[in-house]
């Protein structure tokens, strides 16, 4: 967690709005400045102005999957911490493809327990 800022900025991305909103609410109540968006494309749009310290994204989404969004986000913000979460089996293939391109991402299984998420972000 960056030490130079009181409230690290976190961008939460999930096409299931209730999940994105709930995670952002939990993070905001835990001392983060969190924003929720509901697509990979919206995440990239917001990142250019919000400049998050951390990205938490679902993997399987309709427009732009979370791994491709994470790769593009990393090119925009090289220091960003990225955490993926997914409840779907197709994730393994996408992670393997990202690894082949030289990207390594940490992944949590859905449903994500808030305490598990917070401990990952603070580590």
PyMOL commands that place a pseudoatom at each C-alpha (Angstrom):
pseudoatom trace, name=CA, resn=UNK, resi=1, chain=A, elem=C, hetatm=0, pos=[0.000, 0.000, 0.000]
pseudoatom trace, name=CA, resn=UNK, resi=2, chain=A, elem=C, hetatm=0, pos=[1.506, 3.366, -0.930]
pseudoatom trace, name=CA, resn=UNK, resi=3, chain=A, elem=C, hetatm=0, pos=[2.708, 5.202, 2.169]
pseudoatom trace, name=CA, resn=UNK, resi=4, chain=A, elem=C, hetatm=0, pos=[2.641, 8.695, 0.638]
pseudoatom trace, name=CA, resn=UNK, resi=5, chain=A, elem=C, hetatm=0, pos=[-1.132, 8.944, 0.487]
pseudoatom trace, name=CA, resn=UNK, resi=6, chain=A, elem=C, hetatm=0, pos=[-3.691, 8.688, 3.277]
pseudoatom trace, name=CA, resn=UNK, resi=7, chain=A, elem=C, hetatm=0, pos=[-6.289, 7.032, 1.054]
pseudoatom trace, name=CA, resn=UNK, resi=8, chain=A, elem=C, hetatm=0, pos=[-4.959, 4.774, -1.731]
pseudoatom trace, name=CA, resn=UNK, resi=9, chain=A, elem=C, hetatm=0, pos=[-7.175, 4.928, -4.809]
pseudoatom trace, name=CA, resn=UNK, resi=10, chain=A, elem=C, hetatm=0, pos=[-8.793, 1.665, -5.871]
pseudoatom trace, name=CA, resn=UNK, resi=11, chain=A, elem=C, hetatm=0, pos=[-10.748, 1.006, -9.046]
pseudoatom trace, name=CA, resn=UNK, resi=12, chain=A, elem=C, hetatm=0, pos=[-13.220, -1.897, -8.722]
pseudoatom trace, name=CA, resn=UNK, resi=13, chain=A, elem=C, hetatm=0, pos=[-14.502, -3.448, -11.957]
pseudoatom trace, name=CA, resn=UNK, resi=14, chain=A, elem=C, hetatm=0, pos=[-17.269, -6.022, -12.252]
pseudoatom trace, name=CA, resn=UNK, resi=15, chain=A, elem=C, hetatm=0, pos=[-20.108, -6.318, -14.747]
pseudoatom trace, name=CA, resn=UNK, resi=16, chain=A, elem=C, hetatm=0, pos=[-22.289, -7.437, -11.824]
pseudoatom trace, name=CA, resn=UNK, resi=17, chain=A, elem=C, hetatm=0, pos=[-23.042, -3.964, -10.464]
pseudoatom trace, name=CA, resn=UNK, resi=18, chain=A, elem=C, hetatm=0, pos=[-24.013, -5.114, -6.973]
pseudoatom trace, name=CA, resn=UNK, resi=19, chain=A, elem=C, hetatm=0, pos=[-20.613, -6.801, -6.539]
pseudoatom trace, name=CA, resn=UNK, resi=20, chain=A, elem=C, hetatm=0, pos=[-18.651, -3.780, -7.777]
pseudoatom trace, name=CA, resn=UNK, resi=21, chain=A, elem=C, hetatm=0, pos=[-20.691, -1.372, -5.652]
pseudoatom trace, name=CA, resn=UNK, resi=22, chain=A, elem=C, hetatm=0, pos=[-20.459, -3.562, -2.540]
pseudoatom trace, name=CA, resn=UNK, resi=23, chain=A, elem=C, hetatm=0, pos=[-16.683, -3.998, -2.824]
pseudoatom trace, name=CA, resn=UNK, resi=24, chain=A, elem=C, hetatm=0, pos=[-16.206, -0.252, -3.390]
pseudoatom trace, name=CA, resn=UNK, resi=25, chain=A, elem=C, hetatm=0, pos=[-18.380, 0.492, -0.343]
pseudoatom trace, name=CA, resn=UNK, resi=26, chain=A, elem=C, hetatm=0, pos=[-16.379, -1.928, 1.846]
pseudoatom trace, name=CA, resn=UNK, resi=27, chain=A, elem=C, hetatm=0, pos=[-13.104, -0.408, 0.635]
pseudoatom trace, name=CA, resn=UNK, resi=28, chain=A, elem=C, hetatm=0, pos=[-14.312, 3.155, 1.215]
pseudoatom trace, name=CA, resn=UNK, resi=29, chain=A, elem=C, hetatm=0, pos=[-15.336, 2.210, 4.767]
pseudoatom trace, name=CA, resn=UNK, resi=30, chain=A, elem=C, hetatm=0, pos=[-11.857, 0.684, 5.254]
pseudoatom trace, name=CA, resn=UNK, resi=31, chain=A, elem=C, hetatm=0, pos=[-9.873, 3.811, 4.424]
pseudoatom trace, name=CA, resn=UNK, resi=32, chain=A, elem=C, hetatm=0, pos=[-9.531, 3.547, 0.644]
pseudoatom trace, name=CA, resn=UNK, resi=33, chain=A, elem=C, hetatm=0, pos=[-10.775, 5.932, -2.040]
pseudoatom trace, name=CA, resn=UNK, resi=34, chain=A, elem=C, hetatm=0, pos=[-12.646, 3.375, -4.147]
pseudoatom trace, name=CA, resn=UNK, resi=35, chain=A, elem=C, hetatm=0, pos=[-14.703, 3.804, -7.298]
pseudoatom trace, name=CA, resn=UNK, resi=36, chain=A, elem=C, hetatm=0, pos=[-16.832, 1.152, -8.993]
pseudoatom trace, name=CA, resn=UNK, resi=37, chain=A, elem=C, hetatm=0, pos=[-17.332, 0.719, -12.733]
pseudoatom trace, name=CA, resn=UNK, resi=38, chain=A, elem=C, hetatm=0, pos=[-19.115, -2.039, -14.600]
pseudoatom trace, name=CA, resn=UNK, resi=39, chain=A, elem=C, hetatm=0, pos=[-16.951, -2.770, -17.653]
pseudoatom trace, name=CA, resn=UNK, resi=40, chain=A, elem=C, hetatm=0, pos=[-13.320, -3.048, -18.679]
pseudoatom trace, name=CA, resn=UNK, resi=41, chain=A, elem=C, hetatm=0, pos=[-13.737, -0.174, -21.145]
pseudoatom trace, name=CA, resn=UNK, resi=42, chain=A, elem=C, hetatm=0, pos=[-15.175, 2.129, -18.456]
pseudoatom trace, name=CA, resn=UNK, resi=43, chain=A, elem=C, hetatm=0, pos=[-12.278, 1.176, -16.179]
pseudoatom trace, name=CA, resn=UNK, resi=44, chain=A, elem=C, hetatm=0, pos=[-9.760, 2.320, -18.777]
pseudoatom trace, name=CA, resn=UNK, resi=45, chain=A, elem=C, hetatm=0, pos=[-11.680, 5.556, -19.354]
pseudoatom trace, name=CA, resn=UNK, resi=46, chain=A, elem=C, hetatm=0, pos=[-11.811, 6.364, -15.634]
pseudoatom trace, name=CA, resn=UNK, resi=47, chain=A, elem=C, hetatm=0, pos=[-8.192, 5.343, -15.019]
pseudoatom trace, name=CA, resn=UNK, resi=48, chain=A, elem=C, hetatm=0, pos=[-6.910, 8.198, -17.162]
pseudoatom trace, name=CA, resn=UNK, resi=49, chain=A, elem=C, hetatm=0, pos=[-8.439, 10.771, -14.773]
pseudoatom trace, name=CA, resn=UNK, resi=50, chain=A, elem=C, hetatm=0, pos=[-8.721, 8.834, -11.483]
pseudoatom trace, name=CA, resn=UNK, resi=51, chain=A, elem=C, hetatm=0, pos=[-5.209, 7.280, -11.717]
pseudoatom trace, name=CA, resn=UNK, resi=52, chain=A, elem=C, hetatm=0, pos=[-5.832, 4.422, -9.257]
pseudoatom trace, name=CA, resn=UNK, resi=53, chain=A, elem=C, hetatm=0, pos=[-3.085, 2.874, -7.141]
pseudoatom trace, name=CA, resn=UNK, resi=54, chain=A, elem=C, hetatm=0, pos=[-4.867, -0.479, -7.328]
pseudoatom trace, name=CA, resn=UNK, resi=55, chain=A, elem=C, hetatm=0, pos=[-7.165, -2.291, -9.732]
pseudoatom trace, name=CA, resn=UNK, resi=56, chain=A, elem=C, hetatm=0, pos=[-9.528, -5.034, -8.587]
pseudoatom trace, name=CA, resn=UNK, resi=57, chain=A, elem=C, hetatm=0, pos=[-11.286, -6.592, -11.548]
pseudoatom trace, name=CA, resn=UNK, resi=58, chain=A, elem=C, hetatm=0, pos=[-13.508, -9.492, -12.407]
pseudoatom trace, name=CA, resn=UNK, resi=59, chain=A, elem=C, hetatm=0, pos=[-12.004, -11.564, -15.213]
pseudoatom trace, name=CA, resn=UNK, resi=60, chain=A, elem=C, hetatm=0, pos=[-14.993, -12.633, -17.312]
pseudoatom trace, name=CA, resn=UNK, resi=61, chain=A, elem=C, hetatm=0, pos=[-16.931, -9.580, -18.514]
pseudoatom trace, name=CA, resn=UNK, resi=62, chain=A, elem=C, hetatm=0, pos=[-18.935, -8.861, -21.646]
pseudoatom trace, name=CA, resn=UNK, resi=63, chain=A, elem=C, hetatm=0, pos=[-16.938, -6.126, -23.381]
pseudoatom trace, name=CA, resn=UNK, resi=64, chain=A, elem=C, hetatm=0, pos=[-13.286, -6.309, -22.377]
pseudoatom trace, name=CA, resn=UNK, resi=65, chain=A, elem=C, hetatm=0, pos=[-12.181, -9.132, -20.086]
pseudoatom trace, name=CA, resn=UNK, resi=66, chain=A, elem=C, hetatm=0, pos=[-10.443, -8.220, -16.842]
pseudoatom trace, name=CA, resn=UNK, resi=67, chain=A, elem=C, hetatm=0, pos=[-7.057, -9.607, -17.871]
pseudoatom trace, name=CA, resn=UNK, resi=68, chain=A, elem=C, hetatm=0, pos=[-6.926, -7.569, -21.083]
pseudoatom trace, name=CA, resn=UNK, resi=69, chain=A, elem=C, hetatm=0, pos=[-8.107, -4.522, -19.128]
pseudoatom trace, name=CA, resn=UNK, resi=70, chain=A, elem=C, hetatm=0, pos=[-5.372, -5.164, -16.528]
pseudoatom trace, name=CA, resn=UNK, resi=71, chain=A, elem=C, hetatm=0, pos=[-2.688, -5.437, -19.217]
pseudoatom trace, name=CA, resn=UNK, resi=72, chain=A, elem=C, hetatm=0, pos=[-3.811, -2.158, -20.788]
pseudoatom trace, name=CA, resn=UNK, resi=73, chain=A, elem=C, hetatm=0, pos=[-4.057, -0.510, -17.353]
pseudoatom trace, name=CA, resn=UNK, resi=74, chain=A, elem=C, hetatm=0, pos=[-0.517, -1.644, -16.486]
pseudoatom trace, name=CA, resn=UNK, resi=75, chain=A, elem=C, hetatm=0, pos=[0.775, 0.018, -19.669]
pseudoatom trace, name=CA, resn=UNK, resi=76, chain=A, elem=C, hetatm=0, pos=[-0.970, 3.278, -18.622]
pseudoatom trace, name=CA, resn=UNK, resi=77, chain=A, elem=C, hetatm=0, pos=[0.008, 3.047, -14.935]
pseudoatom trace, name=CA, resn=UNK, resi=78, chain=A, elem=C, hetatm=0, pos=[3.119, 0.846, -14.584]
pseudoatom trace, name=CA, resn=UNK, resi=79, chain=A, elem=C, hetatm=0, pos=[3.124, 0.946, -10.750]
pseudoatom trace, name=CA, resn=UNK, resi=80, chain=A, elem=C, hetatm=0, pos=[-0.520, -0.126, -10.309]
pseudoatom trace, name=CA, resn=UNK, resi=81, chain=A, elem=C, hetatm=0, pos=[-1.210, -3.113, -8.061]
pseudoatom trace, name=CA, resn=UNK, resi=82, chain=A, elem=C, hetatm=0, pos=[-3.610, -5.493, -9.800]
pseudoatom trace, name=CA, resn=UNK, resi=83, chain=A, elem=C, hetatm=0, pos=[-5.844, -8.102, -8.213]
pseudoatom trace, name=CA, resn=UNK, resi=84, chain=A, elem=C, hetatm=0, pos=[-8.155, -10.282, -10.305]
pseudoatom trace, name=CA, resn=UNK, resi=85, chain=A, elem=C, hetatm=0, pos=[-11.152, -12.231, -9.083]
pseudoatom trace, name=CA, resn=UNK, resi=86, chain=A, elem=C, hetatm=0, pos=[-13.344, -14.721, -10.840]
pseudoatom trace, name=CA, resn=UNK, resi=87, chain=A, elem=C, hetatm=0, pos=[-15.940, -17.380, -10.321]
pseudoatom trace, name=CA, resn=UNK, resi=88, chain=A, elem=C, hetatm=0, pos=[-15.543, -18.978, -13.759]
pseudoatom trace, name=CA, resn=UNK, resi=89, chain=A, elem=C, hetatm=0, pos=[-13.379, -21.777, -15.109]
pseudoatom trace, name=CA, resn=UNK, resi=90, chain=A, elem=C, hetatm=0, pos=[-12.518, -19.909, -18.357]
pseudoatom trace, name=CA, resn=UNK, resi=91, chain=A, elem=C, hetatm=0, pos=[-10.222, -17.726, -16.265]
pseudoatom trace, name=CA, resn=UNK, resi=92, chain=A, elem=C, hetatm=0, pos=[-7.390, -20.286, -16.329]
pseudoatom trace, name=CA, resn=UNK, resi=93, chain=A, elem=C, hetatm=0, pos=[-7.023, -20.052, -20.112]
pseudoatom trace, name=CA, resn=UNK, resi=94, chain=A, elem=C, hetatm=0, pos=[-6.971, -16.244, -20.008]
pseudoatom trace, name=CA, resn=UNK, resi=95, chain=A, elem=C, hetatm=0, pos=[-4.381, -16.247, -17.204]
pseudoatom trace, name=CA, resn=UNK, resi=96, chain=A, elem=C, hetatm=0, pos=[-2.199, -18.654, -19.187]
pseudoatom trace, name=CA, resn=UNK, resi=97, chain=A, elem=C, hetatm=0, pos=[-2.394, -16.394, -22.239]
pseudoatom trace, name=CA, resn=UNK, resi=98, chain=A, elem=C, hetatm=0, pos=[-1.391, -13.384, -20.107]
pseudoatom trace, name=CA, resn=UNK, resi=99, chain=A, elem=C, hetatm=0, pos=[1.537, -15.353, -18.620]
pseudoatom trace, name=CA, resn=UNK, resi=100, chain=A, elem=C, hetatm=0, pos=[2.712, -16.183, -22.143]
pseudoatom trace, name=CA, resn=UNK, resi=101, chain=A, elem=C, hetatm=0, pos=[2.783, -12.424, -22.815]
pseudoatom trace, name=CA, resn=UNK, resi=102, chain=A, elem=C, hetatm=0, pos=[4.893, -11.837, -19.689]
pseudoatom trace, name=CA, resn=UNK, resi=103, chain=A, elem=C, hetatm=0, pos=[2.152, -10.726, -17.284]
pseudoatom trace, name=CA, resn=UNK, resi=104, chain=A, elem=C, hetatm=0, pos=[1.624, -12.307, -13.887]
pseudoatom trace, name=CA, resn=UNK, resi=105, chain=A, elem=C, hetatm=0, pos=[-1.525, -11.477, -11.922]
pseudoatom trace, name=CA, resn=UNK, resi=106, chain=A, elem=C, hetatm=0, pos=[-2.789, -12.533, -8.513]
pseudoatom trace, name=CA, resn=UNK, resi=107, chain=A, elem=C, hetatm=0, pos=[-6.296, -13.994, -8.513]
pseudoatom trace, name=CA, resn=UNK, resi=108, chain=A, elem=C, hetatm=0, pos=[-8.940, -14.550, -5.845]
pseudoatom trace, name=CA, resn=UNK, resi=109, chain=A, elem=C, hetatm=0, pos=[-11.939, -16.849, -6.273]
pseudoatom trace, name=CA, resn=UNK, resi=110, chain=A, elem=C, hetatm=0, pos=[-15.456, -15.430, -6.097]
pseudoatom trace, name=CA, resn=UNK, resi=111, chain=A, elem=C, hetatm=0, pos=[-17.128, -14.886, -3.785]
pseudoatom trace, name=CA, resn=UNK, resi=112, chain=A, elem=C, hetatm=0, pos=[-14.363, -12.807, -2.233]
pseudoatom trace, name=CA, resn=UNK, resi=113, chain=A, elem=C, hetatm=0, pos=[-14.562, -12.428, 1.532]
pseudoatom trace, name=CA, resn=UNK, resi=114, chain=A, elem=C, hetatm=0, pos=[-14.019, -8.744, 2.428]
pseudoatom trace, name=CA, resn=UNK, resi=115, chain=A, elem=C, hetatm=0, pos=[-11.306, -9.576, 4.990]
pseudoatom trace, name=CA, resn=UNK, resi=116, chain=A, elem=C, hetatm=0, pos=[-9.372, -11.630, 2.400]
pseudoatom trace, name=CA, resn=UNK, resi=117, chain=A, elem=C, hetatm=0, pos=[-9.591, -8.757, -0.067]
pseudoatom trace, name=CA, resn=UNK, resi=118, chain=A, elem=C, hetatm=0, pos=[-8.459, -6.168, 2.484]
pseudoatom trace, name=CA, resn=UNK, resi=119, chain=A, elem=C, hetatm=0, pos=[-5.507, -8.299, 3.586]
pseudoatom trace, name=CA, resn=UNK, resi=120, chain=A, elem=C, hetatm=0, pos=[-4.383, -8.699, -0.050]
pseudoatom trace, name=CA, resn=UNK, resi=121, chain=A, elem=C, hetatm=0, pos=[-4.600, -4.954, -0.650]
pseudoatom trace, name=CA, resn=UNK, resi=122, chain=A, elem=C, hetatm=0, pos=[-2.677, -4.108, 2.480]
pseudoatom trace, name=CA, resn=UNK, resi=123, chain=A, elem=C, hetatm=0, pos=[0.124, -6.601, 1.852]
for i in range(1, 123): cmd.bond("trace and resi %d" % i, "trace and resi %d" % (i + 1))
show_as sticks, trace
zoom trace
